[in-house]
Amino acid sequence: MHLDGLVVKIAGRSFWLCRAVDQRSVVLEEILQSRRDKRAATQLLVKLIQRWGFVP
């Protein structure tokens, strides 16, 4: 698994689209945040754990 992040513009504002992707390029979870910080990364990992029961 690896984490992928990119900047997208929506209505003139910049947002970070963060995705967790497995070895077969299947998107496991994604989150759209206005900031790229520790809180955003933690939120993505918490969502992964809630959905899958563990971090793949």
Residue pairs with C-beta under 8 A, 6 or more apart in sequence:
1 20
1 21
1 22
1 23
1 28
1 55
1 56
2 20
2 21
3 18
3 19
3 20
3 21
3 41
3 44
4 18
4 19
4 20
4 21
5 16
5 17
5 18
5 19
5 36
6 16
6 17
7 14
7 15
7 16
7 17
8 14
8 15
8 16
8 17
8 32
9 15
13 34
14 34
15 32
15 33
15 34
16 32
16 33
16 34
16 35
16 36
16 40
17 30
17 31
17 32
18 30
18 31
18 32
18 33
18 36
18 40
18 41
18 44
19 27
19 28
19 29
19 30
20 27
20 28
20 29
20 30
20 44
20 48
20 56
21 27
21 28
22 28
22 56
28 48
28 51
28 52
28 56
29 44
29 47
29 48
29 51
31 40
31 43
31 44
31 47
33 40
33 43
45 55
48 55
48 56
49 55
